[in-house]
Amino acid sequence: MTTRIALVGGTGKLGGIIHEVVDALDGFEVVAVLTSRSDLAELDGADLVVDASTPAVSIDVVRAAIERGLNVLVGTSGWSAERIALVRPLVDAAGTGAVFIPNFSLGSVIGSAIAAASARFFPFAEIVETHRESKIDSPSGTAVRTAELITAARGTPVEAPHVDQRARGQQVASVPVHSLRRPGVVARQETILSGPGEALTIVHDTTDSAAAYAPGIRIALERSVEARGVVVGLESFIDIGMGTPRPADDSPVDAGTAPGQVAQATST
C-alpha cells in the first residue's frame, strides 16, 4: 500500500530535498505540493502530512492535519518544547501522531546527545549556531532542542553570568544561544561546556544538506506513518548507543530564575 503525502513547503529547499527522498522511496508518493500560502484544504486525500513550511505557518499546518485525523511529520524549525505543548492535547484527543524533527542529520542528533550526556559534568554551557543568511528564524530548532536536552540532563539550570546584557545571547532553557547568519555556510553548531580548568567543545558541520538529511528523512517518513502521540527528535527512532536524557514527556523545561532573554518559543 502506498502512503500518499501532502508536502507543505514543497517548493523550499528542505521541501525539495524531502520530495527527492520520497520519489526514491518505495511505498510513498507525493500527491500534493503546497506552498506556505496554499489553502490547507489541499491536505484532503493524503495519508500523511509533511511540513517543511515556515515557523509562522507551521502551527496552522499541524492543527489542520490533526483536525483531519492525519499524522504529521514536522521538519519546520521554531518548535520549542513550550510550543509543542500547545498541540499535545489536540494530538492525544485525536489519537493521531505528530512527529517533530529539529534536524534530520544523524550527525547532528549524535552531537546533541553527546552534549546532553556530558552536561551534568559541567556547570557552564553555551551554544553558537551558524546558518546561511536566508534562514529566517533564530535560534535554530537544533539549538533549542540541544539546550532543552542539556538542562534536562542536568536537572538544574546551567550557570550563565551577565545574561541581562543583550550581547550574551538568548537564553533557551537557561542556556545562552548565539545565532550567526551569514553567506558561505550551510549549518554549523558548537556546544561549549565549561568547568574549572577545562572546556569541552562539540562541533557539528553540515556541508551538503541533501546528502546529510536524506538518511534521517527516510527513517522519519517510515516511522511517522504509524506514530501515535507526540514524538520529538530523530533520536526517538534510532539507537545511538547511549541514553539521551530528555525533558519528561518533552514538557517545557524550567529555565530557572536567571535573568535575561528567555526563549519561550522561537517563532510565533
ChimeraX commands (.cxc) that place a marker at each C-alpha (Angstrom):
marker #1 position 0.00,0.00,0.00 radius 0.5
marker #1 position 1.32,3.43,-0.96 radius 0.5
marker #1 position 1.34,6.24,1.60 radius 0.5
marker #1 position 0.05,9.43,-0.01 radius 0.5
marker #1 position 1.92,12.53,1.19 radius 0.5
marker #1 position 0.82,16.15,1.21 radius 0.5
marker #1 position 4.07,18.15,1.31 radius 0.5
marker #1 position 3.71,21.67,2.70 radius 0.5
marker #1 position 6.59,23.98,1.85 radius 0.5
marker #1 position 7.46,21.68,-1.01 radius 0.5
marker #1 position 8.90,24.49,-3.12 radius 0.5
marker #1 position 11.51,25.42,-0.48 radius 0.5
marker #1 position 14.99,23.97,-0.03 radius 0.5
marker #1 position 14.11,21.42,2.67 radius 0.5
marker #1 position 10.84,20.62,0.92 radius 0.5
marker #1 position 12.71,19.92,-2.30 radius 0.5
marker #1 position 15.08,17.53,-0.51 radius 0.5
marker #1 position 12.15,15.72,1.09 radius 0.5
marker #1 position 10.41,15.47,-2.29 radius 0.5
marker #1 position 13.51,13.87,-3.83 radius 0.5
marker #1 position 13.75,11.36,-0.98 radius 0.5
marker #1 position 10.07,10.43,-1.30 radius 0.5
marker #1 position 10.40,9.96,-5.07 radius 0.5
marker #1 position 13.20,7.45,-4.50 radius 0.5
marker #1 position 11.45,5.63,-1.64 radius 0.5
marker #1 position 9.20,2.63,-2.25 radius 0.5
marker #1 position 5.73,2.82,-0.73 radius 0.5
marker #1 position 5.46,6.63,-0.64 radius 0.5
marker #1 position 4.13,9.16,-3.12 radius 0.5
marker #1 position 3.76,12.93,-3.02 radius 0.5
marker #1 position 0.18,13.64,-4.12 radius 0.5
marker #1 position 0.03,17.35,-3.22 radius 0.5
marker #1 position 2.66,20.07,-3.01 radius 0.5
marker #1 position 1.62,23.16,-1.06 radius 0.5
marker #1 position 3.36,26.46,-0.50 radius 0.5
marker #1 position 3.11,28.46,2.71 radius 0.5
marker #1 position 0.23,30.40,1.13 radius 0.5
marker #1 position -1.78,27.40,-0.10 radius 0.5
marker #1 position -5.29,26.54,1.04 radius 0.5
marker #1 position -4.89,23.82,3.66 radius 0.5
marker #1 position -7.97,22.10,2.24 radius 0.5
marker #1 position -5.44,20.63,-0.20 radius 0.5
marker #1 position -4.38,18.29,2.60 radius 0.5
marker #1 position -7.57,16.31,1.96 radius 0.5
marker #1 position -6.88,12.96,0.36 radius 0.5
marker #1 position -3.45,12.49,1.90 radius 0.5
marker #1 position -2.43,9.80,4.37 radius 0.5
marker #1 position 0.48,11.76,5.88 radius 0.5
marker #1 position 1.23,15.47,6.06 radius 0.5
marker #1 position 4.88,16.52,5.86 radius 0.5
marker #1 position 5.54,20.09,6.93 radius 0.5
marker #1 position 8.61,21.96,5.68 radius 0.5
marker #1 position 6.98,25.39,5.64 radius 0.5
marker #1 position 7.82,28.41,7.82 radius 0.5
marker #1 position 7.59,28.85,11.60 radius 0.5
marker #1 position 4.64,31.23,11.26 radius 0.5
marker #1 position 2.63,28.81,9.09 radius 0.5
marker #1 position 3.68,25.52,10.67 radius 0.5
marker #1 position 1.30,25.58,13.64 radius 0.5
marker #1 position -1.67,26.02,11.30 radius 0.5
marker #1 position -0.46,23.08,9.21 radius 0.5
marker #1 position -0.17,20.87,12.28 radius 0.5
marker #1 position -3.61,21.84,13.53 radius 0.5
marker #1 position -5.16,21.26,10.10 radius 0.5
marker #1 position -3.60,17.78,9.94 radius 0.5
marker #1 position -4.86,16.90,13.43 radius 0.5
marker #1 position -8.36,18.12,12.60 radius 0.5
marker #1 position -8.40,15.79,9.59 radius 0.5
marker #1 position -7.18,12.82,11.62 radius 0.5
marker #1 position -3.87,12.74,9.74 radius 0.5
marker #1 position -0.41,12.06,11.09 radius 0.5
marker #1 position 2.06,14.88,10.54 radius 0.5
marker #1 position 5.85,14.95,10.24 radius 0.5
marker #1 position 7.25,18.40,11.03 radius 0.5
marker #1 position 10.67,19.45,9.77 radius 0.5
marker #1 position 9.98,23.17,10.15 radius 0.5
marker #1 position 12.13,24.97,12.68 radius 0.5
marker #1 position 10.78,27.01,15.57 radius 0.5
marker #1 position 9.11,24.26,17.63 radius 0.5
marker #1 position 10.33,24.62,21.22 radius 0.5
marker #1 position 9.04,22.37,23.99 radius 0.5
marker #1 position 6.66,25.14,25.01 radius 0.5
marker #1 position 5.18,25.38,21.53 radius 0.5
marker #1 position 4.86,21.60,21.18 radius 0.5
marker #1 position 2.99,21.55,24.49 radius 0.5
marker #1 position 0.28,23.67,22.89 radius 0.5
marker #1 position -0.66,20.96,20.38 radius 0.5
marker #1 position -0.05,17.87,22.54 radius 0.5
marker #1 position -3.62,17.78,23.95 radius 0.5
marker #1 position -5.02,18.07,20.41 radius 0.5
marker #1 position -2.89,15.17,19.19 radius 0.5
marker #1 position -3.81,13.00,22.16 radius 0.5
marker #1 position -7.53,13.75,21.77 radius 0.5
marker #1 position -7.44,12.95,18.05 radius 0.5
marker #1 position -5.47,9.73,18.53 radius 0.5
marker #1 position -3.08,10.73,15.76 radius 0.5
marker #1 position 0.69,11.19,15.64 radius 0.5
marker #1 position 2.76,14.38,15.39 radius 0.5
marker #1 position 6.49,13.89,14.84 radius 0.5
marker #1 position 8.78,16.92,15.30 radius 0.5
marker #1 position 12.31,16.61,13.91 radius 0.5
marker #1 position 14.54,19.61,14.70 radius 0.5
marker #1 position 17.30,18.20,12.47 radius 0.5
marker #1 position 17.27,15.26,10.06 radius 0.5
marker #1 position 21.06,14.90,10.18 radius 0.5
marker #1 position 22.26,11.81,12.04 radius 0.5
marker #1 position 25.49,13.58,12.98 radius 0.5
marker #1 position 23.58,16.48,14.50 radius 0.5
marker #1 position 21.44,14.12,16.57 radius 0.5
marker #1 position 24.55,12.34,17.84 radius 0.5
marker #1 position 26.22,15.67,18.66 radius 0.5
marker #1 position 23.22,16.83,20.70 radius 0.5
marker #1 position 23.12,13.50,22.52 radius 0.5
marker #1 position 26.81,13.77,23.42 radius 0.5
marker #1 position 26.23,17.30,24.70 radius 0.5
marker #1 position 23.31,16.18,26.85 radius 0.5
marker #1 position 25.20,13.19,28.23 radius 0.5
marker #1 position 28.18,15.40,29.12 radius 0.5
marker #1 position 26.28,18.36,30.51 radius 0.5
marker #1 position 25.92,17.09,34.08 radius 0.5
marker #1 position 29.72,17.22,34.47 radius 0.5
marker #1 position 30.00,20.90,33.51 radius 0.5
marker #1 position 28.32,23.88,35.23 radius 0.5
marker #1 position 28.56,26.20,32.21 radius 0.5
marker #1 position 27.14,25.68,28.71 radius 0.5
marker #1 position 26.70,27.92,25.68 radius 0.5
marker #1 position 25.69,27.24,22.08 radius 0.5
marker #1 position 26.83,29.05,18.94 radius 0.5
marker #1 position 24.84,28.12,15.83 radius 0.5
marker #1 position 25.53,29.35,12.31 radius 0.5
marker #1 position 23.31,29.13,9.24 radius 0.5
marker #1 position 23.13,30.74,5.84 radius 0.5
marker #1 position 21.75,34.26,5.71 radius 0.5
marker #1 position 18.42,33.10,4.23 radius 0.5
marker #1 position 17.36,31.23,7.38 radius 0.5
marker #1 position 14.53,33.34,8.77 radius 0.5
marker #1 position 14.28,32.09,12.35 radius 0.5
marker #1 position 16.68,32.09,15.26 radius 0.5
marker #1 position 17.71,30.34,17.38 radius 0.5
marker #1 position 17.64,27.25,15.18 radius 0.5
marker #1 position 15.41,24.34,16.14 radius 0.5
marker #1 position 18.51,22.22,16.68 radius 0.5
marker #1 position 19.98,24.73,19.13 radius 0.5
marker #1 position 16.68,24.92,21.02 radius 0.5
marker #1 position 16.48,21.14,21.26 radius 0.5
marker #1 position 20.12,20.83,22.36 radius 0.5
marker #1 position 19.63,23.44,25.08 radius 0.5
marker #1 position 16.48,21.70,26.34 radius 0.5
marker #1 position 18.29,18.35,26.49 radius 0.5
marker #1 position 21.26,19.87,28.33 radius 0.5
marker #1 position 19.09,21.33,31.08 radius 0.5
marker #1 position 17.00,18.17,31.32 radius 0.5
marker #1 position 20.19,16.12,31.77 radius 0.5
marker #1 position 21.48,18.42,34.49 radius 0.5
marker #1 position 18.18,18.74,36.30 radius 0.5
marker #1 position 19.14,22.33,37.14 radius 0.5
marker #1 position 19.85,25.43,35.03 radius 0.5
marker #1 position 23.38,26.00,33.78 radius 0.5
marker #1 position 25.43,28.84,35.17 radius 0.5
marker #1 position 25.11,31.80,32.81 radius 0.5
marker #1 position 26.56,35.06,34.14 radius 0.5
marker #1 position 25.55,38.52,32.94 radius 0.5
marker #1 position 22.66,37.32,30.76 radius 0.5
marker #1 position 20.83,40.60,31.36 radius 0.5
marker #1 position 23.12,42.00,28.65 radius 0.5
marker #1 position 21.78,41.51,25.11 radius 0.5
marker #1 position 25.20,40.55,23.76 radius 0.5
marker #1 position 25.10,37.45,25.98 radius 0.5
marker #1 position 22.64,35.78,23.61 radius 0.5
marker #1 position 19.13,34.44,24.10 radius 0.5
marker #1 position 18.51,32.04,26.96 radius 0.5
marker #1 position 16.86,28.79,25.96 radius 0.5
marker #1 position 16.13,26.51,28.93 radius 0.5
marker #1 position 18.81,28.53,30.80 radius 0.5
marker #1 position 21.49,28.03,28.09 radius 0.5
marker #1 position 22.76,31.15,26.26 radius 0.5
marker #1 position 22.40,30.64,22.50 radius 0.5
marker #1 position 24.16,32.83,19.93 radius 0.5
marker #1 position 22.92,32.79,16.31 radius 0.5
marker #1 position 25.05,33.78,13.32 radius 0.5
marker #1 position 23.52,34.29,9.85 radius 0.5
marker #1 position 25.98,34.68,7.00 radius 0.5
marker #1 position 26.72,33.51,3.46 radius 0.5
marker #1 position 29.17,30.72,2.74 radius 0.5
marker #1 position 27.87,28.25,5.32 radius 0.5
marker #1 position 25.16,25.59,5.34 radius 0.5
marker #1 position 24.83,24.82,9.06 radius 0.5
marker #1 position 27.22,24.60,11.99 radius 0.5
marker #1 position 26.65,24.20,15.71 radius 0.5
marker #1 position 29.17,24.48,18.53 radius 0.5
marker #1 position 28.16,23.42,22.03 radius 0.5
marker #1 position 30.70,24.62,24.58 radius 0.5
marker #1 position 30.66,23.00,28.02 radius 0.5
marker #1 position 32.95,24.52,30.63 radius 0.5
marker #1 position 34.12,23.76,34.14 radius 0.5
marker #1 position 37.05,24.64,36.39 radius 0.5
marker #1 position 40.24,24.44,34.34 radius 0.5
marker #1 position 38.74,22.85,31.20 radius 0.5
marker #1 position 36.23,23.04,28.39 radius 0.5
marker #1 position 34.65,20.53,26.02 radius 0.5
marker #1 position 33.52,21.77,22.58 radius 0.5
marker #1 position 31.22,19.61,20.47 radius 0.5
marker #1 position 31.04,20.74,16.83 radius 0.5
marker #1 position 28.78,19.54,14.04 radius 0.5
marker #1 position 29.09,20.81,10.46 radius 0.5
marker #1 position 26.61,20.24,7.65 radius 0.5
marker #1 position 28.38,20.70,4.33 radius 0.5
marker #1 position 25.80,19.14,1.98 radius 0.5
marker #1 position 22.24,19.33,3.31 radius 0.5
marker #1 position 20.73,16.94,0.76 radius 0.5
marker #1 position 23.26,14.20,1.49 radius 0.5
marker #1 position 23.18,14.81,5.25 radius 0.5
marker #1 position 19.40,14.86,5.64 radius 0.5
marker #1 position 18.34,12.05,3.31 radius 0.5
marker #1 position 19.00,9.08,5.67 radius 0.5
marker #1 position 17.17,10.79,8.54 radius 0.5
marker #1 position 14.27,11.80,6.31 radius 0.5
marker #1 position 13.81,8.18,5.21 radius 0.5
marker #1 position 13.76,6.99,8.83 radius 0.5
marker #1 position 11.33,9.72,9.89 radius 0.5
marker #1 position 8.94,9.08,6.99 radius 0.5
marker #1 position 8.78,5.35,7.63 radius 0.5
marker #1 position 8.19,5.76,11.36 radius 0.5
marker #1 position 5.77,8.70,11.13 radius 0.5
marker #1 position 3.13,6.67,9.33 radius 0.5
marker #1 position 2.27,4.60,12.42 radius 0.5
marker #1 position 3.34,7.09,15.12 radius 0.5
marker #1 position 0.91,7.90,17.90 radius 0.5
marker #1 position 1.06,10.89,20.20 radius 0.5
marker #1 position 3.81,13.50,20.11 radius 0.5
marker #1 position 7.30,12.34,19.17 radius 0.5
marker #1 position 10.26,14.74,19.31 radius 0.5
marker #1 position 13.66,14.19,17.76 radius 0.5
marker #1 position 15.13,11.67,15.36 radius 0.5
marker #1 position 16.80,10.04,18.37 radius 0.5
marker #1 position 13.35,8.64,19.23 radius 0.5
marker #1 position 13.66,6.33,16.21 radius 0.5
marker #1 position 17.31,5.28,16.29 radius 0.5
marker #1 position 19.65,3.64,18.81 radius 0.5
marker #1 position 22.80,5.75,19.02 radius 0.5
marker #1 position 24.30,3.63,21.76 radius 0.5
marker #1 position 23.79,5.99,24.67 radius 0.5
marker #1 position 20.87,7.03,26.79 radius 0.5
marker #1 position 19.90,10.58,25.94 radius 0.5
marker #1 position 18.40,12.48,28.89 radius 0.5
marker #1 position 15.14,14.07,27.76 radius 0.5
marker #1 position 12.63,16.50,29.18 radius 0.5
marker #1 position 9.86,14.41,30.77 radius 0.5
marker #1 position 7.25,13.96,28.01 radius 0.5
marker #1 position 9.05,16.85,26.30 radius 0.5
marker #1 position 7.26,19.23,28.61 radius 0.5
marker #1 position 8.60,22.77,28.98 radius 0.5
marker #1 position 11.98,22.91,30.69 radius 0.5
marker #1 position 12.38,25.18,33.69 radius 0.5
marker #1 position 14.77,27.94,32.70 radius 0.5
marker #1 position 15.44,28.73,36.33 radius 0.5
marker #1 position 15.48,32.18,37.83 radius 0.5
marker #1 position 18.41,33.56,35.85 radius 0.5
marker #1 position 17.62,36.93,34.27 radius 0.5
marker #1 position 17.96,37.60,30.55 radius 0.5
marker #1 position 16.19,36.88,27.31 radius 0.5
marker #1 position 14.50,33.56,27.96 radius 0.5
marker #1 position 13.14,31.83,24.84 radius 0.5
marker #1 position 9.59,30.62,25.41 radius 0.5
marker #1 position 9.15,29.91,21.69 radius 0.5
marker #1 position 11.49,30.60,18.82 radius 0.5
marker #1 position 8.81,31.82,16.44 radius 0.5
marker #1 position 5.13,32.65,16.53 radius 0.5
marker link #1:1,2 radius 0.2
marker link #1:2,3 radius 0.2
marker link #1:3,4 radius 0.2
marker link #1:4,5 radius 0.2
marker link #1:5,6 radius 0.2
marker link #1:6,7 radius 0.2
marker link #1:7,8 radius 0.2
marker link #1:8,9 radius 0.2
marker link #1:9,10 radius 0.2
marker link #1:10,11 radius 0.2
marker link #1:11,12 radius 0.2
marker link #1:12,13 radius 0.2
marker link #1:13,14 radius 0.2
marker link #1:14,15 radius 0.2
marker link #1:15,16 radius 0.2
marker link #1:16,17 radius 0.2
marker link #1:17,18 radius 0.2
marker link #1:18,19 radius 0.2
marker link #1:19,20 radius 0.2
marker link #1:20,21 radius 0.2
marker link #1:21,22 radius 0.2
marker link #1:22,23 radius 0.2
marker link #1:23,24 radius 0.2
marker link #1:24,25 radius 0.2
marker link #1:25,26 radius 0.2
marker link #1:26,27 radius 0.2
marker link #1:27,28 radius 0.2
marker link #1:28,29 radius 0.2
marker link #1:29,30 radius 0.2
marker link #1:30,31 radius 0.2
marker link #1:31,32 radius 0.2
marker link #1:32,33 radius 0.2
marker link #1:33,34 radius 0.2
marker link #1:34,35 radius 0.2
marker link #1:35,36 radius 0.2
marker link #1:36,37 radius 0.2
marker link #1:37,38 radius 0.2
marker link #1:38,39 radius 0.2
marker link #1:39,40 radius 0.2
marker link #1:40,41 radius 0.2
marker link #1:41,42 radius 0.2
marker link #1:42,43 radius 0.2
marker link #1:43,44 radius 0.2
marker link #1:44,45 radius 0.2
marker link #1:45,46 radius 0.2
marker link #1:46,47 radius 0.2
marker link #1:47,48 radius 0.2
marker link #1:48,49 radius 0.2
marker link #1:49,50 radius 0.2
marker link #1:50,51 radius 0.2
marker link #1:51,52 radius 0.2
marker link #1:52,53 radius 0.2
marker link #1:53,54 radius 0.2
marker link #1:54,55 radius 0.2
marker link #1:55,56 radius 0.2
marker link #1:56,57 radius 0.2
marker link #1:57,58 radius 0.2
marker link #1:58,59 radius 0.2
marker link #1:59,60 radius 0.2
marker link #1:60,61 radius 0.2
marker link #1:61,62 radius 0.2
marker link #1:62,63 radius 0.2
marker link #1:63,64 radius 0.2
marker link #1:64,65 radius 0.2
marker link #1:65,66 radius 0.2
marker link #1:66,67 radius 0.2
marker link #1:67,68 radius 0.2
marker link #1:68,69 radius 0.2
marker link #1:69,70 radius 0.2
marker link #1:70,71 radius 0.2
marker link #1:71,72 radius 0.2
marker link #1:72,73 radius 0.2
marker link #1:73,74 radius 0.2
marker link #1:74,75 radius 0.2
marker link #1:75,76 radius 0.2
marker link #1:76,77 radius 0.2
marker link #1:77,78 radius 0.2
marker link #1:78,79 radius 0.2
marker link #1:79,80 radius 0.2
marker link #1:80,81 radius 0.2
marker link #1:81,82 radius 0.2
marker link #1:82,83 radius 0.2
marker link #1:83,84 radius 0.2
marker link #1:84,85 radius 0.2
marker link #1:85,86 radius 0.2
marker link #1:86,87 radius 0.2
marker link #1:87,88 radius 0.2
marker link #1:88,89 radius 0.2
marker link #1:89,90 radius 0.2
marker link #1:90,91 radius 0.2
marker link #1:91,92 radius 0.2
marker link #1:92,93 radius 0.2
marker link #1:93,94 radius 0.2
marker link #1:94,95 radius 0.2
marker link #1:95,96 radius 0.2
marker link #1:96,97 radius 0.2
marker link #1:97,98 radius 0.2
marker link #1:98,99 radius 0.2
marker link #1:99,100 radius 0.2
marker link #1:100,101 radius 0.2
marker link #1:101,102 radius 0.2
marker link #1:102,103 radius 0.2
marker link #1:103,104 radius 0.2
marker link #1:104,105 radius 0.2
marker link #1:105,106 radius 0.2
marker link #1:106,107 radius 0.2
marker link #1:107,108 radius 0.2
marker link #1:108,109 radius 0.2
marker link #1:109,110 radius 0.2
marker link #1:110,111 radius 0.2
marker link #1:111,112 radius 0.2
marker link #1:112,113 radius 0.2
marker link #1:113,114 radius 0.2
marker link #1:114,115 radius 0.2
marker link #1:115,116 radius 0.2
marker link #1:116,117 radius 0.2
marker link #1:117,118 radius 0.2
marker link #1:118,119 radius 0.2
marker link #1:119,120 radius 0.2
marker link #1:120,121 radius 0.2
marker link #1:121,122 radius 0.2
marker link #1:122,123 radius 0.2
marker link #1:123,124 radius 0.2
marker link #1:124,125 radius 0.2
marker link #1:125,126 radius 0.2
marker link #1:126,127 radius 0.2
marker link #1:127,128 radius 0.2
marker link #1:128,129 radius 0.2
marker link #1:129,130 radius 0.2
marker link #1:130,131 radius 0.2
marker link #1:131,132 radius 0.2
marker link #1:132,133 radius 0.2
marker link #1:133,134 radius 0.2
marker link #1:134,135 radius 0.2
marker link #1:135,136 radius 0.2
marker link #1:136,137 radius 0.2
marker link #1:137,138 radius 0.2
marker link #1:138,139 radius 0.2
marker link #1:139,140 radius 0.2
marker link #1:140,141 radius 0.2
marker link #1:141,142 radius 0.2
marker link #1:142,143 radius 0.2
marker link #1:143,144 radius 0.2
marker link #1:144,145 radius 0.2
marker link #1:145,146 radius 0.2
marker link #1:146,147 radius 0.2
marker link #1:147,148 radius 0.2
marker link #1:148,149 radius 0.2
marker link #1:149,150 radius 0.2
marker link #1:150,151 radius 0.2
marker link #1:151,152 radius 0.2
marker link #1:152,153 radius 0.2
marker link #1:153,154 radius 0.2
marker link #1:154,155 radius 0.2
marker link #1:155,156 radius 0.2
marker link #1:156,157 radius 0.2
marker link #1:157,158 radius 0.2
marker link #1:158,159 radius 0.2
marker link #1:159,160 radius 0.2
marker link #1:160,161 radius 0.2
marker link #1:161,162 radius 0.2
marker link #1:162,163 radius 0.2
marker link #1:163,164 radius 0.2
marker link #1:164,165 radius 0.2
marker link #1:165,166 radius 0.2
marker link #1:166,167 radius 0.2
marker link #1:167,168 radius 0.2
marker link #1:168,169 radius 0.2
marker link #1:169,170 radius 0.2
marker link #1:170,171 radius 0.2
marker link #1:171,172 radius 0.2
marker link #1:172,173 radius 0.2
marker link #1:173,174 radius 0.2
marker link #1:174,175 radius 0.2
marker link #1:175,176 radius 0.2
marker link #1:176,177 radius 0.2
marker link #1:177,178 radius 0.2
marker link #1:178,179 radius 0.2
marker link #1:179,180 radius 0.2
marker link #1:180,181 radius 0.2
marker link #1:181,182 radius 0.2
marker link #1:182,183 radius 0.2
marker link #1:183,184 radius 0.2
marker link #1:184,185 radius 0.2
marker link #1:185,186 radius 0.2
marker link #1:186,187 radius 0.2
marker link #1:187,188 radius 0.2
marker link #1:188,189 radius 0.2
marker link #1:189,190 radius 0.2
marker link #1:190,191 radius 0.2
marker link #1:191,192 radius 0.2
marker link #1:192,193 radius 0.2
marker link #1:193,194 radius 0.2
marker link #1:194,195 radius 0.2
marker link #1:195,196 radius 0.2
marker link #1:196,197 radius 0.2
marker link #1:197,198 radius 0.2
marker link #1:198,199 radius 0.2
marker link #1:199,200 radius 0.2
marker link #1:200,201 radius 0.2
marker link #1:201,202 radius 0.2
marker link #1:202,203 radius 0.2
marker link #1:203,204 radius 0.2
marker link #1:204,205 radius 0.2
marker link #1:205,206 radius 0.2
marker link #1:206,207 radius 0.2
marker link #1:207,208 radius 0.2
marker link #1:208,209 radius 0.2
marker link #1:209,210 radius 0.2
marker link #1:210,211 radius 0.2
marker link #1:211,212 radius 0.2
marker link #1:212,213 radius 0.2
marker link #1:213,214 radius 0.2
marker link #1:214,215 radius 0.2
marker link #1:215,216 radius 0.2
marker link #1:216,217 radius 0.2
marker link #1:217,218 radius 0.2
marker link #1:218,219 radius 0.2
marker link #1:219,220 radius 0.2
marker link #1:220,221 radius 0.2
marker link #1:221,222 radius 0.2
marker link #1:222,223 radius 0.2
marker link #1:223,224 radius 0.2
marker link #1:224,225 radius 0.2
marker link #1:225,226 radius 0.2
marker link #1:226,227 radius 0.2
marker link #1:227,228 radius 0.2
marker link #1:228,229 radius 0.2
marker link #1:229,230 radius 0.2
marker link #1:230,231 radius 0.2
marker link #1:231,232 radius 0.2
marker link #1:232,233 radius 0.2
marker link #1:233,234 radius 0.2
marker link #1:234,235 radius 0.2
marker link #1:235,236 radius 0.2
marker link #1:236,237 radius 0.2
marker link #1:237,238 radius 0.2
marker link #1:238,239 radius 0.2
marker link #1:239,240 radius 0.2
marker link #1:240,241 radius 0.2
marker link #1:241,242 radius 0.2
marker link #1:242,243 radius 0.2
marker link #1:243,244 radius 0.2
marker link #1:244,245 radius 0.2
marker link #1:245,246 radius 0.2
marker link #1:246,247 radius 0.2
marker link #1:247,248 radius 0.2
marker link #1:248,249 radius 0.2
marker link #1:249,250 radius 0.2
marker link #1:250,251 radius 0.2
marker link #1:251,252 radius 0.2
marker link #1:252,253 radius 0.2
marker link #1:253,254 radius 0.2
marker link #1:254,255 radius 0.2
marker link #1:255,256 radius 0.2
marker link #1:256,257 radius 0.2
marker link #1:257,258 radius 0.2
marker link #1:258,259 radius 0.2
marker link #1:259,260 radius 0.2
marker link #1:260,261 radius 0.2
marker link #1:261,262 radius 0.2
marker link #1:262,263 radius 0.2
marker link #1:263,264 radius 0.2
marker link #1:264,265 radius 0.2
marker link #1:265,266 radius 0.2
marker link #1:266,267 radius 0.2
marker link #1:267,268 radius 0.2
view
